[in-house]
Amino acid sequence: MAFLSIVIPAYNEENRLPATLARLMSYLESTHLGEVEVLIVDDGSRDHTAALVEDFGRLYPSVRVVRNPGNQGKGYAVRNGVMTAQGDWILFSDADLSAPIEEVEKLLAAVREQNADGAIGSRALNRKLVSVHQSAFREYSGRFFNLMMRLITGLPYADTQCGFKLFRRDAAHAVFQRVRIPGFGFDVEALFVAQLLRYQIVEVPVRWANAEGTKVTMLNGLQAFSDLLRVRLYQVRGHYD
């Protein structure tokens, strides 16, 4: 069994993935993390994302593709990858590696030091670590979202939307088998479920650089706000029991 599973959701990422996979392999070959598997979850891509990953996997057997049944959304893709992963620890990361893969060492150190069940990367705890910022509109929208998230869910985190999160496998499976939101609101839902299940998830400042080519649209952003209410609705209806 692998020590670490890296889950990366991907939708039409054939141009970005070659550099990402090369960077991952270079890092993993230079560290002593132990056995690592890399799962690229193809979310119904219309380009050659899946074929590219399969070709890369012939050179690096630790890399494989997981296929969604069509384009389902980032939350669905992460859930599918997490439930497939077999590592003792499961990290999910964005395909652009906006949080450098090296930052996983900070998350692993945090869970060990605090005996936690997981750790999430944060851009808000130390904004000096953000080398390339998003637009002012997106940054202030993110801060407003976080304020609403805290008011509606009661979660204490300063940044739930950084796509760099680590869970112990048993905790990840317990959480993500209950996650229902297929879109970008899944991050909040996963952390909310983790809190309901009394898992300790710590927040860790990480280096981060905005990458061009984001898949997040204005509609996605508005949907994420409504997803906050859906989380509370699902709780009331007992979907997380």
BELGI-V233584 format. One record per residue. RES is the residue in one small letter. PSI is psi in radians with two decimals (999 if undefined). OMEGA is omega in radians with two decimals (* if undefined). D_CENTER is the distance of its C-alpha to the mean C-alpha in Angstrom with 2 decimals. Layout:
# BELGI-V233584
res:RES psi:PSI omega:OMEGA d_center:D_CENTER
res:RES psi:PSI omega:OMEGA d_center:D_CENTER
This chain:
# BELGI-V233584
res:m psi:2.44 omega:-3.12 d_center:21.40
res:a psi:2.67 omega:3.03 d_center:18.77
res:f psi:-0.71 omega:-3.05 d_center:17.79
res:l psi:2.37 omega:2.96 d_center:14.18
res:s psi:2.30 omega:3.07 d_center:12.00
res:i psi:2.04 omega:-3.10 d_center:9.48
res:v psi:2.18 omega:-3.13 d_center:7.62
res:i psi:1.94 omega:3.04 d_center:7.44
res:p psi:2.45 omega:-3.07 d_center:8.13
res:a psi:2.24 omega:3.05 d_center:11.41
res:y psi:1.97 omega:-3.11 d_center:14.13
res:n psi:0.98 omega:-3.06 d_center:17.30
res:e psi:0.46 omega:-3.09 d_center:15.98
res:e psi:-0.48 omega:-3.14 d_center:19.17
res:n psi:-0.53 omega:-3.07 d_center:20.12
res:r psi:-0.56 omega:-2.98 d_center:17.02
res:l psi:-0.63 omega:3.14 d_center:16.13
res:p psi:-0.81 omega:3.13 d_center:19.40
res:a psi:-0.67 omega:3.14 d_center:18.84
res:t psi:-0.84 omega:-3.12 d_center:15.22
res:l psi:-0.69 omega:3.10 d_center:16.41
res:a psi:-0.72 omega:3.13 d_center:19.51
res:r psi:-0.70 omega:3.10 d_center:17.80
res:l psi:-0.85 omega:-3.11 d_center:15.65
res:m psi:-0.69 omega:3.12 d_center:18.91
res:s psi:-0.76 omega:3.13 d_center:20.91
res:y psi:-0.83 omega:-3.07 d_center:18.82
res:l psi:-0.57 omega:3.13 d_center:18.69
res:e psi:-0.31 omega:-3.10 d_center:22.40
res:s psi:0.01 omega:-3.10 d_center:23.25
res:t psi:3.10 omega:-3.13 d_center:21.68
res:h psi:0.80 omega:-3.13 d_center:22.65
res:l psi:-0.34 omega:-3.02 d_center:19.47
res:g psi:-2.84 omega:-3.10 d_center:21.15
res:e psi:2.31 omega:-3.11 d_center:20.17
res:v psi:2.35 omega:3.00 d_center:16.72
res:e psi:2.53 omega:-3.14 d_center:15.57
res:v psi:2.07 omega:-3.12 d_center:13.35
res:l psi:2.00 omega:3.05 d_center:12.31
res:i psi:2.03 omega:-3.10 d_center:12.06
res:v psi:1.89 omega:-3.13 d_center:11.73
res:d psi:1.99 omega:-3.07 d_center:14.39
res:d psi:1.02 omega:3.10 d_center:14.24
res:g psi:0.65 omega:-3.11 d_center:18.00
res:s psi:2.57 omega:3.11 d_center:18.42
res:r psi:0.00 omega:3.08 d_center:21.98
res:d psi:-2.68 omega:-3.06 d_center:22.23
res:h psi:0.51 omega:-3.13 d_center:22.32
res:t psi:-0.92 omega:-3.08 d_center:18.63
res:a psi:-0.78 omega:-3.13 d_center:19.24
res:a psi:-0.67 omega:3.12 d_center:22.59
res:l psi:-0.78 omega:-3.13 d_center:21.35
res:v psi:-0.69 omega:3.11 d_center:18.85
res:e psi:-0.71 omega:3.09 d_center:21.72
res:d psi:-0.76 omega:3.13 d_center:24.07
res:f psi:-0.63 omega:-3.13 d_center:21.89
res:g psi:-0.37 omega:3.08 d_center:21.57
res:r psi:-0.50 omega:3.07 d_center:25.36
res:l psi:-0.60 omega:-3.11 d_center:25.41
res:y psi:1.63 omega:-3.06 d_center:22.50
res:p psi:-0.28 omega:3.13 d_center:22.51
res:s psi:-0.18 omega:-3.14 d_center:19.32
res:v psi:2.23 omega:3.10 d_center:17.47
res:r psi:2.82 omega:-3.12 d_center:17.49
res:v psi:2.45 omega:3.00 d_center:16.48
res:v psi:2.27 omega:-3.03 d_center:15.42
res:r psi:2.31 omega:2.96 d_center:16.88
res:n psi:2.69 omega:3.05 d_center:16.25
res:p psi:1.33 omega:-3.08 d_center:19.60
res:g psi:-3.08 omega:-3.13 d_center:19.59
res:n psi:1.87 omega:-3.03 d_center:17.31
res:q psi:-0.38 omega:-3.10 d_center:15.56
res:g psi:2.77 omega:-3.08 d_center:12.66
res:k psi:-0.73 omega:-3.14 d_center:8.92
res:g psi:-0.76 omega:3.11 d_center:8.73
res:y psi:-0.75 omega:-3.11 d_center:11.29
res:a psi:-0.78 omega:3.12 d_center:9.84
res:v psi:-0.77 omega:3.12 d_center:6.73
res:r psi:-0.80 omega:3.14 d_center:9.56
res:n psi:-0.75 omega:3.12 d_center:11.92
res:g psi:-0.75 omega:-3.14 d_center:10.22
res:v psi:-0.75 omega:-3.10 d_center:9.68
res:m psi:-0.31 omega:3.08 d_center:13.25
res:t psi:-0.49 omega:-3.01 d_center:14.54
res:a psi:2.55 omega:-3.10 d_center:13.36
res:q psi:0.03 omega:-3.12 d_center:16.30
res:g psi:2.74 omega:3.06 d_center:15.41
res:d psi:-0.62 omega:3.09 d_center:16.47
res:w psi:2.51 omega:-3.11 d_center:13.10
res:i psi:2.10 omega:3.08 d_center:9.73
res:l psi:2.30 omega:2.93 d_center:7.04
res:f psi:2.44 omega:-3.00 d_center:3.91
res:s psi:2.71 omega:3.08 d_center:4.58
res:d psi:2.69 omega:-3.09 d_center:6.33
res:a psi:-0.39 omega:-3.13 d_center:9.76
res:d psi:-0.05 omega:-3.10 d_center:11.72
res:l psi:0.75 omega:3.09 d_center:10.66
res:s psi:-0.57 omega:2.89 d_center:11.34
res:a psi:1.98 omega:-3.06 d_center:10.45
res:p psi:2.50 omega:-3.09 d_center:12.84
res:i psi:-0.48 omega:3.11 d_center:12.13
res:e psi:-0.42 omega:-3.11 d_center:15.06
res:e psi:-0.20 omega:3.09 d_center:13.30
res:v psi:-0.48 omega:3.13 d_center:11.99
res:e psi:-0.59 omega:3.08 d_center:15.64
res:k psi:-0.72 omega:-3.13 d_center:15.47
res:l psi:-0.76 omega:3.13 d_center:12.88
res:l psi:-0.71 omega:3.12 d_center:15.05
res:a psi:-0.69 omega:-3.11 d_center:18.13
res:a psi:-0.76 omega:-3.12 d_center:17.12
res:v psi:-0.56 omega:3.11 d_center:16.59
res:r psi:-0.80 omega:-3.09 d_center:19.83
res:e psi:-0.62 omega:-3.07 d_center:21.78
res:q psi:0.09 omega:-3.13 d_center:20.97
res:n psi:0.79 omega:-3.06 d_center:20.82
res:a psi:2.91 omega:3.13 d_center:17.58
res:d psi:-0.20 omega:3.13 d_center:15.42
res:g psi:2.97 omega:3.12 d_center:12.11
res:a psi:2.49 omega:3.13 d_center:11.07
res:i psi:2.41 omega:3.06 d_center:8.75
res:g psi:2.54 omega:-3.08 d_center:9.34
res:s psi:2.32 omega:3.03 d_center:11.74
res:r psi:-0.26 omega:-2.98 d_center:13.69
res:a psi:-0.42 omega:-3.08 d_center:16.29
res:l psi:-0.54 omega:3.09 d_center:17.77
res:n psi:1.58 omega:-3.05 d_center:19.29
res:r psi:-0.18 omega:3.06 d_center:19.45
res:k psi:-0.31 omega:3.13 d_center:21.65
res:l psi:-0.13 omega:3.10 d_center:18.72
res:v psi:1.92 omega:-3.06 d_center:17.68
res:s psi:-0.56 omega:3.09 d_center:19.82
res:v psi:2.04 omega:-3.05 d_center:19.34
res:h psi:2.75 omega:2.93 d_center:19.00
res:q psi:3.07 omega:3.06 d_center:18.18
res:s psi:2.73 omega:3.13 d_center:21.31
res:a psi:-0.68 omega:3.14 d_center:23.05
res:f psi:-0.81 omega:-3.12 d_center:22.61
res:r psi:-0.64 omega:3.13 d_center:18.82
res:e psi:-0.80 omega:-3.12 d_center:18.76
res:y psi:-0.53 omega:3.03 d_center:21.27
res:s psi:-0.69 omega:3.12 d_center:19.70
res:g psi:-0.67 omega:3.13 d_center:16.50
res:r psi:-0.66 omega:3.09 d_center:18.84
res:f psi:-0.71 omega:3.09 d_center:20.69
res:f psi:-0.75 omega:-3.13 d_center:17.69
res:n psi:-0.67 omega:3.09 d_center:16.86
res:l psi:-0.82 omega:3.12 d_center:20.56
res:m psi:-0.68 omega:3.12 d_center:20.65
res:m psi:-0.77 omega:3.14 d_center:17.61
res:r psi:-0.73 omega:-3.12 d_center:19.50
res:l psi:-0.69 omega:-3.04 d_center:22.73
res:i psi:-0.69 omega:-3.04 d_center:21.61
res:t psi:-0.39 omega:-3.08 d_center:19.35
res:g psi:0.07 omega:3.11 d_center:20.72
res:l psi:2.56 omega:-3.02 d_center:17.44
res:p psi:0.01 omega:-2.93 d_center:18.22
res:y psi:2.54 omega:3.13 d_center:15.16
res:a psi:-0.35 omega:-3.12 d_center:15.86
res:d psi:1.79 omega:3.12 d_center:12.46
res:t psi:-0.24 omega:-2.94 d_center:9.97
res:q psi:0.00 omega:3.02 d_center:8.45
res:c psi:2.17 omega:-3.03 d_center:7.36
res:g psi:0.90 omega:-3.08 d_center:4.01
res:f psi:1.63 omega:-3.00 d_center:4.73
res:k psi:2.50 omega:-3.09 d_center:5.16
res:l psi:2.31 omega:3.09 d_center:8.01
res:f psi:2.53 omega:2.91 d_center:10.17
res:r psi:2.53 omega:-2.94 d_center:13.64
res:r psi:-0.77 omega:-3.11 d_center:14.07
res:d psi:-0.66 omega:3.10 d_center:16.57
res:a psi:-0.74 omega:3.14 d_center:14.67
res:a psi:-0.78 omega:-3.12 d_center:11.51
res:h psi:-0.69 omega:3.12 d_center:14.05
res:a psi:-0.68 omega:-3.13 d_center:16.02
res:v psi:-0.90 omega:-2.96 d_center:13.34
res:f psi:-0.28 omega:3.02 d_center:11.79
res:q psi:-0.21 omega:3.10 d_center:15.34
res:r psi:-0.27 omega:-3.11 d_center:16.08
res:v psi:2.32 omega:-3.05 d_center:13.31
res:r psi:-0.39 omega:-3.06 d_center:15.26
res:i psi:2.13 omega:-3.08 d_center:13.82
res:p psi:-0.27 omega:-3.06 d_center:12.89
res:g psi:-2.68 omega:-3.00 d_center:12.05
res:f psi:-0.21 omega:3.09 d_center:10.12
res:g psi:-0.01 omega:-3.06 d_center:11.50
res:f psi:-0.50 omega:-3.12 d_center:9.41
res:d psi:-0.84 omega:3.13 d_center:7.48
res:v psi:-0.77 omega:-3.13 d_center:11.10
res:e psi:-0.76 omega:-3.13 d_center:12.33
res:a psi:-0.76 omega:3.14 d_center:10.23
res:l psi:-0.59 omega:3.09 d_center:11.40
res:f psi:-0.78 omega:3.12 d_center:14.76
res:v psi:-0.72 omega:3.11 d_center:15.22
res:a psi:-0.70 omega:3.11 d_center:14.46
res:q psi:-0.73 omega:3.10 d_center:17.15
res:l psi:-0.63 omega:-3.12 d_center:19.47
res:l psi:0.06 omega:3.07 d_center:19.26
res:r psi:0.56 omega:3.00 d_center:20.07
res:y psi:2.51 omega:3.11 d_center:17.26
res:q psi:2.02 omega:3.12 d_center:17.13
res:i psi:2.10 omega:-3.09 d_center:13.84
res:v psi:2.65 omega:-3.14 d_center:14.69
res:e psi:2.28 omega:-3.00 d_center:13.55
res:v psi:2.23 omega:3.08 d_center:14.06
res:p psi:2.34 omega:-3.14 d_center:15.05
res:v psi:2.75 omega:3.01 d_center:13.65
res:r psi:2.54 omega:-3.10 d_center:15.09
res:w psi:2.48 omega:3.09 d_center:13.65
res:a psi:2.18 omega:3.12 d_center:15.44
res:n psi:2.37 omega:3.11 d_center:15.21
res:a psi:2.45 omega:3.12 d_center:15.55
res:e psi:2.76 omega:3.09 d_center:17.83
res:g psi:0.43 omega:3.14 d_center:17.19
res:t psi:2.57 omega:3.10 d_center:14.44
res:k psi:-0.01 omega:-3.10 d_center:14.12
res:v psi:2.12 omega:3.12 d_center:14.13
res:t psi:3.01 omega:3.08 d_center:17.73
res:m psi:-0.69 omega:3.12 d_center:19.95
res:l psi:-0.70 omega:3.09 d_center:19.97
res:n psi:-0.74 omega:-3.12 d_center:16.19
res:g psi:-0.76 omega:3.11 d_center:16.58
res:l psi:-0.67 omega:3.12 d_center:19.52
res:q psi:-0.64 omega:-3.14 d_center:17.90
res:a psi:-0.64 omega:3.10 d_center:15.17
res:f psi:-0.77 omega:3.13 d_center:18.25
res:s psi:-0.48 omega:3.11 d_center:19.87
res:d psi:-0.48 omega:3.09 d_center:16.85
res:l psi:-0.73 omega:3.11 d_center:17.59
res:l psi:-0.60 omega:3.11 d_center:20.97
res:r psi:-0.65 omega:3.12 d_center:19.80
res:v psi:-0.82 omega:3.12 d_center:17.96
res:r psi:-0.68 omega:3.11 d_center:21.32
res:l psi:-0.78 omega:3.13 d_center:23.23
res:y psi:-0.62 omega:3.10 d_center:21.40
res:q psi:-0.81 omega:-3.13 d_center:22.10
res:v psi:-0.65 omega:-3.13 d_center:25.73
res:r psi:-0.05 omega:3.06 d_center:26.08
res:g psi:0.31 omega:-3.10 d_center:24.95
res:h psi:-0.34 omega:-3.10 d_center:22.05
res:y psi:0.03 omega:-3.11 d_center:20.13
res:d psi:999 omega:* d_center:23.24
